[in-house]
Amino acid sequence: MTLVEKLVRCSSVSGEEKEAVSLLCREMSSRGFRSYQDEIGNAIGIIGNGKRTVSLVGHIDTVSGDIPVRFEDGILYGRGSVDAKGPLAAFVEAAAHFFESQLITVLVVGCVREETDSAGGKHLLTDLSTPDWAVIGEPSGWNGVTIGYKGSFTLEYRLEVPRHHYGAADKTAAEEAVTFYDALCRAYPETGPQFGAVSIRLTKMKTSSLGTHEVAEMEINVRTPVEFDIEGFDATVVDLSNRASILINGFVPAVVGDKRNPLVRSFLGAVRSRNGTPCFKYKTGTSDMNHLAYGHEEYPAWSCPMVAYGPGDSSLDHTPDEHLRIEEYEKSIAVLVAMLGRLENHAKVM
């Protein structure tokens, strides 16, 4: 059984990753890694003895939703096969080739809670030194390199108004909430390239009664482009909110990496060495790359070249049809080995 299949068969819904982390640490140790669990629960594996460090940061948790695991016609079906145990397992298999390296040290990290509060990724800023290069384990396709992620935050809306007869002309709390959402979407229309636009999605809505009053609550997810004006957005929301209370939580800025550095060149060369045509990708979601690139609270960012890479089709993330083609998984391992080899050669002259 391949490592990726072992990991997919071991359930690890975000916040419940302990068993999968133990499995990953055992698998890394069996391949020559110095492995351990850090204090927040991340799996850490270290291999090689070089002065230059490459951190391969994946996540071991998944969203909820059981998908029966099966291997059929070269395809592995199961929750986490794409997002993101495929990339994480590929990191381990590739890094194991550098057991005897005296030029680079490779850290493989299986972060916990990426799908919820990114606590595992944020913890790395407090616990690990900034590496020379970092790769985030997310599906990009075996020949794709992701250099950009949109930012995000959550807007919480709550309106409480006196009850009135539905035959009256006054708007209900639910109607006022819908009016607010519609006005917000008009204020920030999704125009132009998707990566450069603000996207607004209503993710939760609830109405309730408090005796003499009625309540409407909404949770709205907002995805933001580079250089998004959060203060301007806040002012717009205040203007539109009328009597409602608004909270904006968890703002994470968008990130776009540099295309011109040894890490990117190594990836491009590695893909071409496998007869592929490399391409850059920009994702409309977020990842631990956002947190590591910007830092967290008093902890500074990783100021190093950083991209995201991994096998799989990201359109399958979180879906009931999540699956990974093993041929692509194997190609991604070959690309990662070639990429690390190129960084090893670069380390000779640093």
LINQUI-V217115 format. One record per pair of residues at least 4 apart in sequence whose C-alpha atoms are under 6 Angstrom apart, sorted by sequence separation. I is the first residue (numbers start at 0). J is the second residue. D is the distance in Angstrom with one decimal. If there is no record, write none. Layout:
I:J:D, I:J:D
This chain:
11:15:5.4, 28:32:4.8, 36:40:5.5, 37:41:5.5, 70:74:5.6, 79:83:5.4, 80:84:5.4, 81:85:5.4, 84:88:5.9, 90:94:5.9, 112:116:6.0, 113:117:4.0, 123:127:5.4, 139:143:5.1, 170:174:5.8, 184:188:5.6, 209:213:5.7, 236:240:5.8, 261:265:5.9, 265:269:6.0, 271:275:4.9, 288:292:5.8, 290:294:5.6, 294:298:5.7, 334:338:6.0, 11:16:4.4, 27:32:5.2, 36:41:5.5, 70:75:4.6, 79:84:5.4, 80:85:5.2, 112:117:5.2, 208:213:4.4, 270:275:5.2, 294:299:4.8, 28:34:5.8, 36:42:4.7, 112:118:5.8, 207:213:5.9, 294:300:3.7, 315:321:5.1, 36:43:5.9, 69:76:5.3, 112:119:6.0, 189:196:5.6, 207:214:5.2, 270:277:5.9, 293:300:4.9, 35:43:5.4, 68:76:5.4, 111:119:4.8, 206:214:5.5, 292:300:5.2, 34:43:5.4, 68:77:4.5, 110:119:4.9, 206:215:4.5, 291:300:5.5, 292:301:5.6, 9:19:5.8, 24:34:5.6, 34:44:4.2, 67:77:5.9, 110:120:6.0, 205:215:5.9, 267:277:5.8, 291:301:5.6, 33:44:5.5, 66:77:5.0, 205:216:5.2, 32:44:5.4, 33:45:5.1, 66:78:5.5, 204:216:5.7, 311:323:5.7, 32:45:5.2, 204:217:4.4, 32:46:4.9, 203:217:5.4, 203:218:4.9, 202:218:5.7, 202:219:5.6, 61:79:5.6, 201:219:4.5, 310:328:5.4, 200:219:5.6, 200:220:5.2, 199:220:5.9, 310:331:5.8, 20:42:5.5, 199:221:4.7, 198:221:5.7, 198:222:5.1, 197:222:5.7, 197:223:4.9, 196:224:5.9, 225:253:5.1, 195:224:5.0, 224:253:5.8, 57:87:5.0, 254:289:5.8, 173:215:5.4, 172:215:5.4, 13:60:4.7, 12:60:5.4, 13:61:5.5, 11:60:5.1, 12:61:4.7, 87:136:5.9, 162:211:5.6, 12:62:5.6, 47:97:5.7, 59:109:5.2, 86:136:5.0, 161:211:6.0, 162:212:4.8, 12:63:5.6, 47:98:4.9, 52:103:5.6, 54:105:5.9, 55:106:5.9, 56:107:5.9, 57:108:5.8, 58:109:4.7, 59:110:5.7, 60:111:5.6, 86:137:6.0, 161:212:4.2, 162:213:5.7, 46:98:5.5, 47:99:5.6, 48:100:5.9, 49:101:4.4, 51:103:4.8, 52:104:4.8, 53:105:4.9, 54:106:4.7, 55:107:4.8, 56:108:4.7, 57:109:5.0, 58:110:4.2, 59:111:5.9, 60:112:6.0, 160:212:5.4, 47:100:4.8, 48:101:4.9, 49:102:3.8, 50:103:5.9, 52:105:5.8, 58:111:6.0, 160:213:5.6, 49:103:3.7, 83:137:5.8, 159:213:5.7, 49:104:4.8, 159:214:4.4, 48:104:5.1, 158:214:5.6, 47:104:4.5, 158:215:5.3, 46:104:5.8, 157:215:5.8, 46:105:5.3, 157:216:4.5, 45:105:5.8, 156:216:5.5, 45:106:4.6, 156:217:5.0, 44:106:5.6, 155:217:6.0, 44:107:5.0, 155:218:4.8, 43:107:5.9, 154:218:5.9, 270:334:5.7, 43:108:4.7, 154:219:5.0, 269:334:5.2, 42:108:5.6, 153:219:5.7, 42:109:4.9, 153:220:4.8, 41:109:5.6, 269:337:5.1, 41:110:4.8, 152:221:5.5, 269:338:5.2, 41:111:5.6, 151:221:5.5, 151:222:4.4, 7:79:5.9, 150:222:5.5, 151:223:5.7, 266:338:5.3, 7:80:5.9, 150:223:4.7, 265:338:5.0, 149:223:5.5, 149:224:5.4, 265:341:5.6, 53:130:5.9, 52:130:5.1, 55:133:5.9, 57:135:5.7, 52:131:5.3, 53:132:4.9, 54:133:4.7, 55:134:4.9, 56:135:4.8, 57:136:4.2, 53:133:5.7, 55:135:6.0, 56:136:5.7, 3:85:5.7, 3:88:5.3, 158:243:4.4, 157:243:5.6, 157:244:5.3, 156:244:6.0, 156:245:4.9, 194:283:5.9, 155:245:5.7, 155:246:5.1, 154:246:5.7, 154:247:4.6, 153:247:5.8, 153:248:5.2, 152:248:5.9, 152:249:5.1, 14:112:5.7, 152:250:4.4, 13:112:4.9, 151:250:5.7, 151:251:5.3, 150:251:5.2, 150:252:4.3, 150:253:3.7, 149:253:4.3, 148:253:5.6, 148:254:5.4, 147:254:5.5, 147:255:4.1, 146:255:5.6, 146:256:5.0, 142:270:5.7, 148:281:5.9, 143:277:5.7, 145:279:5.7, 147:281:4.5, 148:282:4.8, 149:283:5.1, 142:277:5.0, 143:278:4.9, 144:279:5.0, 145:280:4.4, 148:283:5.9, 149:284:5.8, 143:279:5.8, 144:280:5.9, 145:281:5.8, 149:285:5.8, 148:285:5.4, 146:306:5.1, 145:306:5.8, 145:307:4.9, 144:308:5.5, 120:287:5.8, 139:308:5.4, 141:310:5.0, 137:307:5.9, 139:309:5.3, 140:310:4.7, 132:303:5.7, 134:305:5.7, 136:307:5.8, 137:308:5.5, 138:309:4.4, 140:311:5.1, 129:301:5.1, 131:303:5.8, 132:304:5.3, 133:305:4.8, 134:306:5.1, 135:307:4.3, 136:308:5.5, 137:309:5.2, 138:310:5.1, 140:312:6.0, 134:307:5.3, 136:309:5.6, 138:311:4.8, 138:313:5.4, 141:331:4.8, 86:309:4.3, 86:310:5.7, 81:311:5.2, 82:316:5.7, 93:332:5.4, 103:343:5.9, 102:343:5.9, 80:322:5.7, 81:323:5.9, 93:335:5.8, 80:323:5.7, 89:332:5.3, 93:336:5.1, 76:322:4.2, 75:322:5.5, 75:323:5.2, 74:323:5.6, 74:324:4.5, 74:325:5.8, 73:325:5.7
